[in-house]
Amino acid sequence: MTETATLSDFHKRVLQVPEVFDLFLGGGRGGSKSYALALLALRHAEQYRDRARILYLRQTYKGLSDFEQITREIFGGVYGNDASFNSADHVWRLPGGAYFELGQLESEKDYIKYQGRSFSLLMIDEAGHYATPTLLDRLRSNLRSTVGVPIRMVMAANPGDPGHHWLSQRFVSTAAPRWAPFDEQKSKGQWVYAPSTYRDNPHIDQDAYRRQLEASCPSDPELLRAWLDGDWNVARGAFFASVLSEQRSGLDPELFSPGFHKAARDPWRFFLAHDYGSSAPSVTYVVGRSQGAAGPDERYYPRGSFLLLDELATNEPGSLTNGLDWTIPTLAEAVRDLCSTWNIQAYGVADDAIFQRHGHGAGSIASEFQRERVYWSRAHKTRRVDGWQVMRRLLQDAGKPDVPGLYVSLRCKYFWETVPYLSRDPKRADDVDSRGPDHGADAARYALGETGERVTVSTWEPV
């Protein structure tokens, strides 16, 4: 017997949730969440006929193939030849006039395909593949319908993927009990958390499926627990989640303004920290390093504390992953303007990569910056994972009166929009998943590799 012939208890319960509530189908692997999405689309199409406009999204086109097969089974069983599917456009035309599109959304450029279009039902499968919620949040602007047709957003995800932390934070850890409506602050909507696991799917060989899951992650018991039980309380969320707190590390931008630098002087050392990017964002921080002194908030910052005071991030408006494609002269001019605001010299630390010569007979990126009167030195050489551990420790120690910490001004918007949501590398739990927007985190890590030696432009070593 196929799933199209008999609904599971999970499917029935999903279909019973009133349409006025958005849905988060967030459980373990094999819970038949994709079938639930197809059933929701079928019901919406039947109820609202030619007024139903449905969009199903995955991050890649390759991921659409399995869901396409599910829809062929379900719609074929219900409509026979009366439903037509355009394989080139990935669009179903259903009896009664309903429109159902299977689409792909991976980057800001992909969103252009949907900009200005209207949908009454929006479904995102494998939402955990999105390291940040930015693109998915923007899609809510596409939810529009005629009078009498409810608009709805449905997400499906498994714990343990790159977006684990933000999904858990929004829909699980701060939500109402399972299957009960709750107010979700970011979307300003009411949601229902509807989980399932492979045990809720009577249409698979559950014992065999469990064995396959166990074989797929033999050395990762936390991921196995997430997949088997739909457990979102595993340590696979944001890399800095347990150590980064806005209350402890956040700095008031009104107090820690350029005037702070002018008054601070000797107890502080000021410099830049830089992560270079062109098609990807470039991030530059103005950094203050305490020699053991009080700040303008009257809090004492122990010697060795780092303060990220200001930020230049060259990301496209509305995107955390796309850069502005600035040339080095354009970027250097913006860096010099930032330094002028803070009355500091345009020098600091950056990653080793910009000191490598690129192209036959060409200089390095650092040398191009130097010609534009912006001077970089190599950050202290350390393994990437060791640098993250230093950063975690300093974030965790923020606010303690006797040990150094890492503090970040709320003026540094790119930092606060990205670093709290960076996930762990699925293959290396002690590293950040580089698929996420880690540019701000990298620049902060380079700041912590600053040696503390006073270097002047006049004595700068050629690069």
N, C-alpha and C positions, 0 to 999 in steps of 0.2 A: 504494500500500500504506500502511495506517495504522500508527500506533505500536502499536496494540493487536494488530496481526497479527505484528509482528516487533520483538523487543527489541533495543535497541542494546547495544553492548559495555559501555557505562556502566551501563545498567539491569541487565545480567547480573552485573556486578561488585558492584553495590549489593546485589543479592539474595543474593550469596554471602557477604556479611559475616555472621558468626554473630549471632544475636539477643541474645546476652549483652552486646553492645557497643552503646552509643548511637551515633548517626550525625550528622555535620555535613556536609551536602551544600553545600559552599561554593565555588562557581565563578563563571564569567562568565555573562553574559546568554545565554539561548537554549540552555542546556545540558540541557534536559528534566528538570530537578529535580522539577517538579510531577508529571510522569508517574511518576517514580521513587517519589514519595510515594504515589500512587494504587496502584501495584503492590505496595508494602509493605503497604498497608491490605488489598488483595485477598488476599495470601498469609496475613496474620494472621487474616483472617476465615475462610479455608478451613481453616487449621490448628486453630483453637481454637473455631470454630463459635459456640455460644451463650454461651461464656465470653469471647468477644472483645468488648471495649468500646473503641472507637477514637474519638479526638477530633482533628480537624484544625482549626487556627486560623489566621486572618489578622487583621490589625489592624482592618479595616473589612469590613462586609457586602458592599460593592461589589466588594472584591477576591475574594470567594468565587465570583463568577459564572463566571470562567474555569475554576476547579478543578471546579466543579459539572459543567461541560460535559465535562471530562476523565473524571470518574467515570461520567457517563452513557454515554460511548463505551465505556469499558472494561467496566463492569458489564453494560451492554446486550449487548456482544459475548460475555460469558462466561455470563450468567444469562438473557438475554432478559427475558421478562415475569415471571420468578420473583423478581426484585429490585424492591423498591418504594421510591420516594423521596417523602417528605413535604416539599413545597416551602415550606410555612409554617414548619415546625420545622427544616428543613435536615437531615433525618435519613434515612439509608439503613437499611432493614431487609433483610438479605441472607439467602438460603437457608441453613438451618442455624442461624439465630437470631442471627447477629452484628449488633451495633449500631454504626453509624458516623455520627457527628455532625459537621457542618461548622459551626464556630462563629466568633464574633468576640470579640476581646479588645483593647481600646484603652486602658482606664483601670482604676483600682482599682474603680470601680463595676461595671464589666463582669465583674470576677472573681467577684463575688457569685453569678453564674449557675452557676459551677462549684465553688464552695466546698462541701466535704463530699462531692462526687461522686467516683467511682472510674473510672479508665480503665486499660486494659492497654497501649495504644499511644497515645502523645501526639505529634502532629506539628505543628510550627510552620513555616509557609511565610512567606517574606519576613521572616525574623527580623531582618534589618538595619533594618527600619522602626521597631524599638524602640530608642530612643536609649539606654536603660539596660536591664540584664537583670533588674531587680527583679521584674516581673510574671511573667516566664518562669521565673525561679528558683522562685517560689512555686508554680507549677503542678506542680512535682515532688511536692508533697504529695498530688496527685491520682492519682499512679501507684500503684495497688493492684490486685491480682488474686488469683484463687484459686490453690491449689496446682497446679503444672504449667503455668501460663501465665506466660511471662516478661513483665516490664514493660520498656518501652523508650521513650526519647525521641529524636525525630529532628527536626533543624532544617535548614532550607534558606535560603540567603541569598546575595546578590550583594555583592561589595565596592563601596564608594563610597556606601552608604546611611548614615543617621544613626547606626546601631549598629556601624559599621565597626570602631571601635577595640576595643570589648570583645569582639567576635567574633574579631577577629584575635588579640587577646591570649590568649584562651582556647583557640582551636582551630587556629590557624595558626602564629603566630610562636614559641610555646613548646611546640608539639606534636611528636610523633614524625613521621617521614616519612609522606607520603601513603599512605593505605590500611593503615597499621599502627596497632594499638591503643596508646593512651597514657592515663595517669591524668590526669584533669582535676580540679584542686584545688578549684574552687568547688562543683562538683556531687558531688565525691567518687566519681565514676563513671569507667568506662573508655569512651573514645570512639574513633571512627575518623573521620579527615578524608577525605572522599570528594569530590574536586572534579570539575567538568566544565565545558566551554565549548561554544560553538555548534559547534565542530569535532567534538564527540562526538555530535552529533545528526544522524543521517543522514536524518531525516524532514523537514528543512527545506531550502530553497534557501540554502545557506550563503553563497554570494557575494552574493546579494541581501540577506540578513540583515546581513551585514557592512556593506554600503553604507548600510543604514538606521541602524545604530549609529553609523557615521562621520558621517552627516548630523545625528544627534540631539545631538552634542556637538562641533561643529567647532572651538570655542575652548577645549576642555578636554582636552588630550591625556592627562592622568593618568586622568581618568574613562574615557576611551575605552580605555586600556590595561587598566584594571580590568575593564571590561565584556567586552572581547575575549579577554583572556588569563586572567581570574580572578585577577589580581594583587592580593594584599592588601598589598603593600609600597609602595603609592602614598601620597602625602602627603594622604590624605583621611581619616585617622583622627582621633583626639581632638585638639582644637584646642591643648591644652596638653601633649600627649604628649611632645614632644621637650624641654620645658623644666621640667616639673613632676616632682620626685623627692621622695619621702617622706624619703629619706636626707639630702638637702640642705636641704629646706624644713621638715621636720617638727620640731615642738617637743615636748619631754617635758612632758605636762600636770602631772606632779608637781613639776617645777622651776618651770615658768611658771604658777604658781597665784596666787590673790589676794594672797598674801604678797609676791609679787614686786613688785606695784604699790606696796605700802606701803614697801618698802625702796628702790625705784628712784628716786622723786622727780625731782629736777631734770634728770638726763640723759635723761629720757623724757617724752613727752606722751601722755596717754591720752584717748580719745574713743570714740564709737560710729560705726558705719557701718551703714546700714539700707536694705533693699529691701522695700518695702511689698507686702503681699498679704493677701487675705482668703480667697477661694475657692482661690487659689493660695497656696503657702507664703510667709510673711514670714520674712526672715532678718536678724538683727541681730548684729553682731560687736563685741566689745570689742577695740579696736585700740591697740597701743602703737607710738609713733613714736620712733625713736632719734635723739637729738641727737649721737650718737657715744659709745657706752658699751658696757661688757661686760654680758652677761646672767648669770643665775644658773647657766648651764651653762659659765661662764668663757669663752665665745666672744665676740669683739668684733663688735658690730653697727655698721657705719659709719653716719654721719649720713644720715638720709633713709630708713633701713630701716623697713619696716612689719612688725609682728607681729600676727597675728590670734590673740588669746589665749583668747577664749571665744565662745560662740555661743548664740543663741536662735533656733531654727528651728521654725516652727509648721506642720509637715507632719503629716498623719495617720500614725499608726503603720503602718509597712509600706509607705507610699507616699511617693515623692519629688516627686510632682506635685500632690497634693491638699492644700489648706490646711485649717485647722480652723474657718474662718469666724468667727474672733474679732472682736468689736467693737473699736473703737479704745480704749475704756476698759479692756477686758480685756487687750489687747496692751500698752498703756502701763503697766499695773500690773506685767506680767511684765518689761518693760524696766526699770522702776524697781527691781524685785527683783534683776535682774542687776547693775544699777549698785551697789546696796547691797552685794552680795557682794564687788564689786571696790573699794568705797569710792571711787567716782568719780561725778561729776555726770551727770545724764541728758541729755546733749546730744551732738550729733555731726552727721554729714553724711548726706544722702539724695538720691534722684533728684529732678530738677526736677518730675516729674509730680505729686508729692504737694503741691506749692505752688499747683497750679491749682485755681481755685474750681469746685466741682461743684454743679450745680443752680442755679436762679434764686434769688438772694439768699443762697445758702448759702456758708459759708466753705470753706477748703481742708482737706485731710486733715491737713496740717501744723498748721493752727490748732486742729483738734480735739485733736491730740497736745499742743499747747501748753496747752490748758485742763486736760489731765491731767498737767501738769508734766513733759513730755518735749519737748525742744526740738531741732528739726532746722534745719540750714542747708543751702543748696544746695551740693552737691559742685562742685568746680571744673568749669566748663563745658568739655567736650571732645567731639569726635566719638566715637561708640561704638567704631569700629574703631581710633582712636588710643588710646583707653583700654585696649583689649585688647593693643595692642602694648607699652604701658607695663607692663602686668601680666606679659606674657610675658618682657620683658627683666628685670624684677625677680625673677621666678621663676628665670630662667636664671642670674642673678648671685648667687643665694642661696649662702652659704658662702664667697664671696670676701671677703678681709679689707679691700679698699680701695674697694669700690663698694657702694652700698646694694642690699638684696635684699628679697624678700617671703617671710615665714616664717609657718607656720600650725600652731597647736597641734593635736595629735591629739585634743584635747577637742572640736574643731570637726567633729563627725561628719558633718553634712550637707555640709560642704565636701568632705571626703574621699570621700563616697559619690557625689558628683555631678560636681565640677569635673574630676577626671581623665578622665571619660568623655564630656564634652561634645564634640560633633563640629563640624566646619566647616560653615558654611552652603553648601549645594550650589551656590548661585548666586554667592556671594561668599566666596572662599577665605580672606579676611582677617577674616571675621566668624564669631562663634559661631552655630551653628544654634539659633535661638530656640525650636524645637519641643522641645528637651530641657529638663531642669530647671536653668535657668541662674540661679536666684534667688540662690544662694550666690555665684556668680561675679560677678553684678551688684553685690551688696553689697561684695564685695572691691574691685571696680573703683571704686566710689564712695569707698572708704577712701583709695585712691591719689589721689583728687582733693581730699583735705583740704589746705587751704592752709597749715596750720601756725600760723596766727594764734591767739593766745589770746583766747577769747571767754568771757565769764561770763554766767550767766543774768540777772544784774541789768542787763546792757547789751544783752540780746538784742533784735534788731529784730522788731517785730510782723510776723506773716505772715497 
